[in-house]
Amino acid sequence: MRTRIGESLAWRRWIDGEAFLAVLIWGASFPIAKHGVDAFGPLAFAVLRLLVAIACLLLWLRLRGESLRIERADWPRLALAGFGAMGVFQIVFLVGMRHTTSTHSALFLNTSPLWALPISWLFERERPRVAGLIGAALGFLGVVLMVGTPDPTGRATLLGDLLTLGAAICWVGVTLIPRPLVKRYGAVPVTTWMLASSLVVVGLAGARETVAALAAPLGLGAWGALLYTGILAMVGANVFWQRAVQRLGAATTLVYYYLQPGIAMALGAAFLGERVRLAQVVGLVAVFAGGLVAQRAAVRPETIRRVEPAGQRAD
């Protein structure tokens, strides 16, 4: 019993399963979401997948008998996380993609871990370790190598780049702001409230486009993309992500965000026949190295020592 616990804890010192699973789902969703956005329109797709996600979360809570009750004192923080961080992220990211290239979008969105370091230090007094800084730097270098040289087509604009950069900062808020609430109420209730709040923001912006999309005939592929992104990407991955934040902290968990371009690249090569350059492989290795270094720095030895005696007593 003690051996199994020790092996599990040693494994978690190097990689967190839920954080990795979250970015795996998100990374795989890029080509799927692209098909859905092309079919529905970006804002309509955002509104409809939020509705699917919220319905699934409410069903989950009902089956498990969990409550959505939030103390009045916690409503301001929840509103900031839902209406502010999550809601604004949905809009500025999608609108930003319309005004910049996918290369710029991937590069700027994946600056989230770099923003998380000073923001976590400022607001949570979560002082970054040297290993955490090295991990974040390695991860960002890997993203630059994977994204490659920007396509000089002139489609990237300053507006689009700034909006995508704003989306990256908003995602730090999505990760950081609800952390005390997830600890108190659980990941699923808090995620439900955040997505419901963001639906109000996105719904106001995309109501007309949503009505028009529903009036047009759509294929099974479009609805399949909606279900995948609504259930797995928005429900499963968000819950896994919030749970990982509780264990690792916001700054360390966000380093896993760097893995998304690599996952999308690998899937594109495997299923779409896309060419992979040597620089991209080197970048992917750098991303994994950065994530492992940051993960190792986040798990304190004294935490493991406190857990092992508990396992002995249980045995």
C-alpha positions as CSV (number, residue, x, y, z in Angstrom):
1,M,0.0,0.0,0.0
2,R,2.8,2.4,1.0
3,T,4.7,1.5,-2.2
4,R,1.8,2.2,-4.4
5,I,1.2,5.6,-2.8
6,G,4.8,6.5,-3.1
7,E,4.9,5.6,-6.8
8,S,1.8,7.6,-7.4
9,L,3.2,10.7,-5.6
10,A,6.5,10.4,-7.4
11,W,4.8,10.3,-10.7
12,R,2.8,13.4,-9.8
13,R,6.0,15.2,-9.0
14,W,6.8,15.1,-12.8
15,I,3.4,15.5,-14.5
16,D,-0.2,16.3,-13.4
17,G,-2.7,14.0,-15.1
18,E,-5.7,16.4,-15.0
19,A,-3.8,19.4,-16.2
20,F,-2.3,17.3,-19.1
21,L,-5.7,15.8,-19.9
22,A,-7.3,19.3,-20.1
23,V,-4.8,20.6,-22.6
24,L,-5.0,17.3,-24.5
25,I,-8.7,17.9,-25.0
26,W,-8.2,21.6,-25.9
27,G,-5.4,20.8,-28.3
28,A,-7.5,18.2,-30.1
29,S,-10.4,20.6,-30.3
30,F,-8.7,23.1,-32.7
31,P,-9.5,21.4,-36.0
32,I,-12.9,20.3,-34.7
33,A,-13.8,23.8,-33.4
34,K,-12.6,25.3,-36.7
35,H,-15.2,23.2,-38.6
36,G,-17.9,24.3,-36.2
37,V,-17.0,28.0,-36.4
38,D,-17.0,27.8,-40.2
39,A,-20.5,26.2,-40.1
40,F,-22.2,28.2,-37.4
41,G,-20.2,31.4,-37.3
42,P,-17.9,32.3,-34.4
43,L,-20.3,34.0,-32.0
44,A,-23.2,31.6,-32.7
45,F,-20.8,28.6,-32.1
46,A,-19.7,30.2,-28.8
47,V,-23.3,30.7,-27.7
48,L,-24.5,27.2,-28.6
49,R,-21.6,25.3,-27.1
50,L,-22.0,27.3,-23.9
51,L,-25.7,26.1,-23.8
52,V,-24.6,22.5,-24.3
53,A,-21.9,22.8,-21.6
54,I,-24.2,24.4,-19.1
55,A,-26.9,21.7,-19.7
56,C,-24.4,18.9,-19.1
57,L,-23.1,20.5,-15.9
58,L,-26.6,21.0,-14.5
59,L,-27.4,17.4,-15.3
60,W,-24.2,16.3,-13.6
61,L,-25.0,18.3,-10.4
62,R,-28.5,17.0,-10.3
63,L,-27.4,13.4,-10.6
64,R,-24.8,13.8,-7.9
65,G,-27.1,15.9,-5.6
66,E,-24.6,18.8,-5.5
67,S,-25.7,22.3,-4.8
68,L,-25.1,25.5,-6.8
69,R,-25.4,27.6,-3.7
70,I,-22.8,30.3,-3.3
71,E,-22.4,32.5,-0.3
72,R,-23.3,36.1,-0.9
73,A,-19.9,37.3,0.1
74,D,-18.4,35.2,-2.8
75,W,-20.6,36.6,-5.5
76,P,-18.3,39.5,-6.4
77,R,-15.4,37.2,-7.1
78,L,-17.6,34.8,-9.0
79,A,-19.0,37.6,-11.1
80,L,-15.5,38.9,-11.9
81,A,-14.5,35.4,-13.0
82,G,-17.6,34.7,-15.1
83,F,-18.8,37.9,-16.5
84,G,-15.4,39.4,-16.6
85,A,-12.6,36.9,-17.3
86,M,-14.5,34.0,-19.0
87,G,-17.0,36.2,-20.8
88,V,-14.5,38.7,-22.2
89,F,-12.1,35.9,-23.1
90,Q,-14.7,34.2,-25.3
91,I,-15.4,37.4,-27.3
92,V,-11.9,38.9,-27.6
93,F,-10.4,35.6,-28.6
94,L,-12.9,34.9,-31.4
95,V,-12.9,38.5,-32.7
96,G,-9.2,38.6,-32.5
97,M,-8.9,35.5,-34.7
98,R,-10.8,37.4,-37.4
99,H,-8.2,40.2,-37.5
100,T,-5.0,38.2,-37.3
101,T,-3.3,35.1,-38.6
102,S,-3.6,31.7,-36.8
103,T,0.2,31.9,-36.3
104,H,-0.1,35.2,-34.4
105,S,-3.1,33.9,-32.5
106,A,-1.3,30.8,-31.3
107,L,1.8,32.8,-30.3
108,F,0.0,35.5,-28.4
109,L,-2.5,33.2,-26.7
110,N,0.2,31.1,-25.4
111,T,1.8,34.0,-23.5
112,S,-0.6,33.3,-20.7
113,P,1.9,31.5,-18.5
114,L,4.3,34.4,-18.7
115,W,1.6,36.8,-17.6
116,A,0.6,34.5,-14.8
117,L,4.0,34.8,-13.0
118,P,3.8,38.5,-12.2
119,I,0.0,38.5,-11.7
120,S,0.2,35.5,-9.2
121,W,3.0,37.2,-7.4
122,L,1.1,40.5,-7.2
123,F,-2.3,39.3,-6.2
124,E,-1.7,35.9,-4.5
125,R,1.8,36.5,-3.1
126,E,2.7,33.3,-5.0
127,R,6.4,34.1,-5.4
128,P,7.7,32.2,-8.5
129,R,10.6,29.8,-8.0
130,V,13.6,29.9,-10.2
131,A,12.6,26.5,-11.7
132,G,9.2,27.8,-12.4
133,L,10.6,30.8,-14.3
134,I,12.9,28.4,-16.3
135,G,10.0,26.2,-17.1
136,A,7.9,29.1,-18.4
137,A,10.8,30.4,-20.5
138,L,11.4,27.0,-22.0
139,G,7.8,26.6,-22.8
140,F,7.5,29.9,-24.5
141,L,10.6,29.2,-26.6
142,G,9.1,25.9,-27.6
143,V,5.9,27.6,-28.7
144,V,7.9,30.1,-30.8
145,L,9.7,27.2,-32.5
146,M,6.5,25.3,-33.1
147,V,4.6,28.3,-34.5
148,G,7.5,29.1,-36.8
149,T,8.0,32.2,-38.9
150,P,4.9,34.4,-39.2
151,D,3.2,34.2,-42.6
152,P,3.9,37.6,-44.3
153,T,0.5,37.9,-45.9
154,G,-0.5,41.1,-44.2
155,R,-3.6,39.5,-42.7
156,A,-2.3,40.1,-39.2
157,T,-3.3,43.5,-37.8
158,L,-2.4,45.4,-34.6
159,L,-6.0,45.2,-33.5
160,G,-6.1,41.4,-33.8
161,D,-2.8,40.9,-32.1
162,L,-3.8,43.2,-29.2
163,L,-7.2,41.4,-28.8
164,T,-5.5,38.0,-28.7
165,L,-3.0,39.3,-26.2
166,G,-6.0,40.5,-24.1
167,A,-7.5,37.0,-24.4
168,A,-4.3,35.5,-23.0
169,I,-4.5,37.9,-20.0
170,C,-8.2,37.0,-19.5
171,W,-7.3,33.3,-19.4
172,V,-5.0,34.1,-16.5
173,G,-8.0,35.5,-14.8
174,V,-10.1,32.4,-15.6
175,T,-7.4,30.4,-13.9
176,L,-6.5,32.6,-11.0
177,I,-9.7,34.4,-9.8
178,P,-11.9,31.4,-9.0
179,R,-9.2,29.4,-7.2
180,P,-10.5,30.2,-3.7
181,L,-14.1,29.4,-4.8
182,V,-13.1,26.0,-6.3
183,K,-11.4,25.1,-3.0
184,R,-14.6,26.0,-1.1
185,Y,-17.4,24.8,-3.4
186,G,-15.8,22.4,-5.8
187,A,-14.8,22.6,-9.5
188,V,-18.2,21.6,-11.1
189,P,-20.5,24.2,-9.3
190,V,-18.0,27.0,-9.9
191,T,-17.4,26.1,-13.5
192,T,-21.2,26.0,-14.0
193,W,-21.6,29.5,-12.7
194,M,-18.7,30.8,-14.7
195,L,-20.0,29.4,-18.0
196,A,-23.5,30.6,-17.2
197,S,-22.2,34.1,-16.5
198,S,-20.1,34.2,-19.7
199,L,-23.2,33.1,-21.7
200,V,-24.9,36.4,-20.7
201,V,-21.9,38.3,-22.1
202,V,-21.5,36.2,-25.3
203,G,-25.3,36.0,-25.8
204,L,-25.7,39.7,-26.0
205,A,-22.9,39.9,-28.6
206,G,-24.0,36.9,-30.7
207,A,-27.8,36.7,-30.4
208,R,-28.5,37.7,-34.0
209,E,-25.8,35.5,-35.5
210,T,-27.1,32.5,-33.4
211,V,-30.7,32.9,-34.7
212,A,-29.4,33.1,-38.3
213,A,-27.2,30.0,-37.8
214,L,-30.1,27.9,-36.4
215,A,-32.3,28.9,-39.4
216,A,-29.8,27.5,-41.9
217,P,-29.4,23.7,-42.6
218,L,-26.3,22.3,-41.0
219,G,-24.6,18.9,-41.4
220,L,-23.9,16.2,-38.8
221,G,-20.2,17.3,-38.7
222,A,-21.1,20.7,-37.5
223,W,-23.3,19.3,-34.7
224,G,-20.7,16.8,-33.8
225,A,-18.1,19.6,-33.5
226,L,-20.6,21.5,-31.3
227,L,-21.1,18.5,-29.0
228,Y,-17.4,17.7,-28.7
229,T,-16.4,21.3,-27.8
230,G,-19.4,21.8,-25.6
231,I,-19.1,18.6,-23.6
232,L,-15.5,17.7,-23.6
233,A,-13.7,21.0,-24.2
234,M,-15.9,23.2,-22.1
235,V,-17.1,20.9,-19.4
236,G,-14.5,18.1,-18.9
237,A,-11.4,20.2,-19.6
238,N,-12.5,23.2,-17.6
239,V,-13.3,21.0,-14.5
240,F,-9.9,19.1,-14.9
241,W,-8.2,22.5,-15.2
242,Q,-9.7,24.0,-12.1
243,R,-8.9,20.9,-10.1
244,A,-5.3,21.0,-11.2
245,V,-5.0,24.7,-10.2
246,Q,-5.9,23.7,-6.6
247,R,-2.9,21.3,-6.5
248,L,-0.3,23.2,-8.5
249,G,-1.2,26.9,-8.3
250,A,-2.1,29.1,-11.2
251,A,1.3,29.9,-12.5
252,T,2.5,26.3,-12.7
253,T,-0.7,25.0,-14.2
254,L,-0.6,27.6,-16.9
255,V,2.7,26.2,-18.1
256,Y,0.7,23.2,-19.3
257,Y,-1.1,25.6,-21.6
258,Y,2.0,25.6,-23.8
259,L,1.3,22.0,-24.8
260,Q,-1.8,22.9,-27.0
261,P,0.1,23.9,-30.2
262,G,2.2,20.7,-29.9
263,I,-0.9,18.5,-29.5
264,A,-2.6,20.2,-32.4
265,M,0.5,19.8,-34.5
266,A,0.9,16.1,-33.7
267,L,-2.8,15.4,-34.5
268,G,-2.6,17.4,-37.7
269,A,0.4,15.3,-38.8
270,A,-1.3,12.0,-37.8
271,F,-4.8,12.6,-39.3
272,L,-4.5,15.4,-41.8
273,G,-1.1,14.6,-43.3
274,E,0.4,17.9,-42.3
275,R,4.2,18.3,-42.6
276,V,6.1,18.6,-39.3
277,R,9.5,20.5,-39.4
278,L,12.5,19.7,-37.3
279,A,12.2,23.1,-35.5
280,Q,8.7,22.1,-34.5
281,V,9.9,18.8,-33.0
282,V,12.6,20.7,-31.1
283,G,10.0,23.2,-29.9
284,L,7.7,20.4,-28.7
285,V,10.6,18.9,-26.7
286,A,11.3,22.3,-25.2
287,V,7.6,22.6,-24.2
288,F,7.6,19.2,-22.5
289,A,10.8,20.0,-20.7
290,G,9.4,23.4,-19.5
291,G,6.3,21.7,-18.2
292,L,8.2,19.0,-16.3
293,V,10.6,21.5,-14.7
294,A,7.7,23.7,-13.6
295,Q,5.7,20.7,-12.3
296,R,8.7,19.5,-10.4
297,A,9.1,22.9,-8.7
298,A,5.5,23.1,-7.8
299,V,5.3,19.9,-5.7
300,R,7.0,20.5,-2.4
301,P,8.8,17.5,-0.7
302,E,7.1,18.4,2.7
303,T,3.7,17.9,1.0
304,I,4.7,14.3,0.1
305,R,6.0,13.7,3.6
306,R,2.6,14.8,5.0
307,V,0.6,12.5,2.7
308,E,2.7,9.3,3.3
309,P,2.0,9.0,7.0
310,A,-1.8,9.4,6.3
311,G,-1.5,6.5,3.9
312,Q,0.2,4.4,6.5
313,R,-2.5,5.1,9.0
314,A,-5.2,4.1,6.4
315,D,-3.3,0.9,5.8
